[in-house]
Amino acid sequence: MRKISLTIANQGPSELVKEVEKGESFVITRGGCPIAKLAPHRADEMANLEWASA
């Protein structure tokens, strides 16, 4: 899983999504601290009712 700053993520969100479609995952950081994860969707997550209702 690669780390990427929020600033960089905001400069090329569609490029990040293309990488995620290929299977890459990212941890997005602000000031060096992790704030979010961008990862491919997994079909088994739909079995989790909380995920499905979101």
BELGIFEN-V943562 format. One record per helix or strand of 3 or more residues. SS is the DSSP state (H for helix, E for strand). FROM is the first residue (numbers start at 1). TO is the last residue. If there is no record, write none. Layout:
ss: <SS/SS>
from: <FROM/FROM>
to: <TO/TO>
//
This chain:
ss: <E/H/H/E/E/H/H>
from: <2/6/13/26/33/43/49>
to: <5/11/21/30/38/47/53>
//
